[in-house]
């Protein structure tokens, strides 16, 4: 496993399921194409798995 993950929002949350909107917001992503760095742990991986169709993930 990598030390950190770089997560980028690549699809808009408009029209998304409310649970997915909250998950994207919990990851710290507010606007399209915004990128955040999060620690690589099971809770973050679980959130990414819920919205994998909306985000791009890179290991750093």
N, CA, C and O of each residue as an XYZ file, in Angstrom:
240
protein
N       0.826     -1.187      0.000
C       0.000      0.000      0.000
C       0.871      1.253      0.000
O       1.956      1.285      0.582
N       0.363      2.271     -0.666
C       1.075      3.545     -0.695
C       0.864      4.280      0.626
O       0.023      3.899      1.440
N       1.638      5.329      0.818
C       1.531      6.121      2.030
C       0.324      7.056      1.979
O      -0.381      7.235      2.971
N       0.099      7.655      0.792
C      -1.013      8.582      0.605
C      -1.692      8.323     -0.734
O      -1.135      7.679     -1.624
N      -2.914      8.843     -0.852
C      -3.666      8.740     -2.090
C      -4.014     10.141     -2.575
O      -4.388     11.001     -1.778
N      -3.892     10.370     -3.873
C      -4.312     11.632     -4.479
C      -5.650     11.361     -5.160
O      -5.727     10.560     -6.091
N      -6.693     12.025     -4.698
C      -8.053     11.785     -5.175
C      -8.549     13.034     -5.897
O      -8.475     14.138     -5.358
N      -9.057     12.858     -7.120
C      -9.547     13.971     -7.931
C     -10.992     13.703     -8.330
O     -11.321     12.608     -8.788
N     -11.852     14.698     -8.157
C     -13.254     14.587     -8.568
C     -13.335     14.852    -10.068
O     -13.007     15.949    -10.521
N     -13.772     13.852    -10.845
C     -13.809     13.999    -12.300
C     -15.230     14.012    -12.860
O     -15.422     14.267    -14.049
N     -16.229     13.739    -12.015
C     -17.616     13.751    -12.465
C     -18.428     14.557    -11.465
O     -18.219     14.444    -10.258
N     -19.338     15.356    -11.954
C     -20.130     16.230    -11.106
C     -21.055     15.430    -10.191
O     -21.478     14.322    -10.523
N     -21.356     16.016     -9.037
C     -22.275     15.367     -8.093
C     -23.730     15.748     -8.365
O     -24.634     15.268     -7.682
N     -23.959     16.606     -9.356
C     -25.330     16.977     -9.708
C     -26.045     15.733    -10.219
O     -25.560     15.072    -11.137
N     -27.173     15.415     -9.643
C     -27.944     14.250    -10.044
C     -27.484     12.958     -9.387
O     -28.054     11.897     -9.643
N     -26.460     13.035     -8.542
C     -25.970     11.824     -7.874
C     -26.877     11.484     -6.694
O     -27.632     12.327     -6.210
N     -26.789     10.257     -6.250
C     -27.524      9.797     -5.072
C     -27.043     10.629     -3.871
O     -25.843     10.873     -3.750
N     -27.936     11.065     -2.992
C     -27.525     11.886     -1.847
C     -26.411     11.267     -1.002
O     -25.550     11.990     -0.502
N     -26.411      9.967     -0.837
C     -25.349      9.307     -0.069
C     -23.989      9.501     -0.749
O     -22.980      9.709     -0.075
N     -23.965      9.432     -2.084
C     -22.716      9.639     -2.818
C     -22.250     11.084     -2.713
O     -21.050     11.341     -2.624
N     -23.186     12.034     -2.723
C     -22.824     13.439     -2.567
C     -22.140     13.661     -1.224
O     -21.126     14.355     -1.145
N     -22.693     13.073     -0.171
C     -22.120     13.212      1.174
C     -20.747     12.559      1.256
O     -19.850     13.080      1.920
N     -20.580     11.430      0.591
C     -19.288     10.737      0.605
C     -18.224     11.569     -0.088
O     -17.104     11.678      0.410
N     -18.558     12.160     -1.233
C     -17.611     13.007     -1.957
C     -17.237     14.210     -1.090
O     -16.070     14.598     -1.031
N     -18.219     14.790     -0.426
C     -17.963     15.934      0.451
C     -17.085     15.532      1.633
O     -16.217     16.298      2.051
N     -17.306     14.339      2.171
C     -16.508     13.846      3.296
C     -15.049     13.614      2.891
O     -14.151     13.682      3.731
N     -14.819     13.344      1.625
C     -13.453     13.193      1.126
C     -12.768     14.553      0.952
O     -11.568     14.616      0.685
N     -13.530     15.632      1.102
C     -12.952     16.969      0.977
C     -13.030     17.536     -0.420
O     -12.367     18.526     -0.728
N     -13.834     16.920     -1.270
C     -13.964     17.363     -2.657
C     -15.226     18.203     -2.792
O     -16.334     17.706     -2.591
N     -15.059     19.475     -3.132
C     -16.197     20.379     -3.234
C     -16.513     20.742     -4.692
O     -17.679     20.878     -5.063
N     -15.470     20.898     -5.512
C     -15.661     21.323     -6.897
C     -15.059     20.302     -7.853
O     -14.203     19.500     -7.480
N     -15.526     20.353     -9.083
C     -15.032     19.475    -10.133
C     -13.542     19.724    -10.367
O     -13.086     20.868    -10.348
N     -12.803     18.665    -10.583
C     -11.355     18.679    -10.823
C     -10.525     19.121     -9.623
O      -9.336     19.404     -9.769
N     -11.132     19.185     -8.445
C     -10.366     19.489     -7.233
C      -9.654     18.217     -6.790
O     -10.191     17.117     -6.914
N      -8.441     18.379     -6.275
C      -7.632     17.242     -5.855
C      -7.297     17.376     -4.378
O      -6.954     18.460     -3.906
N      -7.397     16.267     -3.650
C      -6.995     16.226     -2.242
C      -6.074     15.039     -2.029
O      -6.115     14.061     -2.775
N      -5.243     15.138     -1.002
C      -4.390     14.018     -0.611
C      -4.894     13.482      0.717
O      -5.051     14.228      1.683
N      -5.144     12.188      0.754
C      -5.675     11.545      1.956
C      -4.752     10.390      2.326
O      -4.069      9.840      1.462
N      -4.728     10.020      3.606
C      -3.929      8.861      4.004
C      -4.522      7.584      3.407
O      -5.732      7.484      3.204
N      -3.668      6.631      3.136
C      -4.118      5.367      2.557
C      -4.486      4.413      3.688
O      -3.628      3.718      4.233
N      -5.779      4.390      4.035
C      -6.249      3.458      5.052
C      -7.589      2.866      4.610
O      -8.145      3.257      3.584
N      -8.086      1.938      5.383
C      -9.289      1.209      4.983
C     -10.529      2.099      4.911
O     -11.376      1.894      4.042
N     -10.654      3.077      5.799
C     -11.844      3.930      5.778
C     -11.883      4.802      4.523
O     -12.942      4.978      3.921
N     -10.737      5.346      4.132
C     -10.677      6.163      2.917
C     -10.904      5.283      1.696
O     -11.615      5.675      0.771
N     -10.307      4.101      1.686
C     -10.518      3.177      0.551
C     -11.990      2.798      0.423
O     -12.492      2.653     -0.692
N     -12.686      2.636      1.541
C     -14.115      2.315      1.512
C     -14.933      3.445      0.918
O     -15.862      3.208      0.147
N     -14.586      4.685      1.279
C     -15.300      5.833      0.718
C     -15.050      5.932     -0.787
O     -15.965      6.220     -1.559
N     -13.809      5.690     -1.194
C     -13.482      5.730     -2.621
C     -14.255      4.656     -3.374
O     -14.730      4.890     -4.486
N     -14.381      3.480     -2.771
C     -15.106      2.385     -3.413
C     -16.564      2.762     -3.661
O     -17.144      2.340     -4.661
N     -17.165      3.548     -2.769
C     -18.561      3.962     -2.929
C     -18.751      4.906     -4.117
O     -19.797      4.884     -4.764
N     -17.747      5.731     -4.405
C     -17.883      6.747     -5.466
C     -16.820      6.567     -6.545
O     -16.381      7.546     -7.148
N     -16.404      5.334     -6.792
C     -15.303      5.073     -7.738
C     -15.625      5.528     -9.158
O     -14.710      5.744     -9.953
N     -16.905      5.679     -9.491
C     -17.283      6.130    -10.824
C     -17.176      7.649    -10.972
O     -17.327      8.173    -12.076
N     -16.916      8.358     -9.869
C     -16.864      9.821     -9.893
C     -15.460     10.372     -9.631
O     -15.218     11.562     -9.831
N     -14.546      9.527     -9.190
C     -13.221     10.019     -8.805
C     -12.120      9.280     -9.538
O     -12.312      8.176    -10.049
N     -10.940      9.931     -9.575
C      -9.728      9.301    -10.103
C      -8.743      9.230     -8.939
O      -8.559     10.214     -8.223
N      -8.114      8.080     -8.747
C      -7.243      7.873     -7.602
C      -5.839      7.511     -8.078
O      -5.663      6.672     -8.961
N      -4.843      8.164     -7.473
C      -3.430      7.853     -7.746
C      -2.752      7.594     -6.422
O      -3.020      8.283     -5.438
N      -1.869      6.602     -6.390
C      -1.066      6.333     -5.193
C       0.188      7.197     -5.254
O       0.819      7.322     -6.304
N       0.537      7.788     -4.122
C       1.764      8.607     -4.080
C       2.767      7.935     -3.175
O       3.872      8.446     -2.991
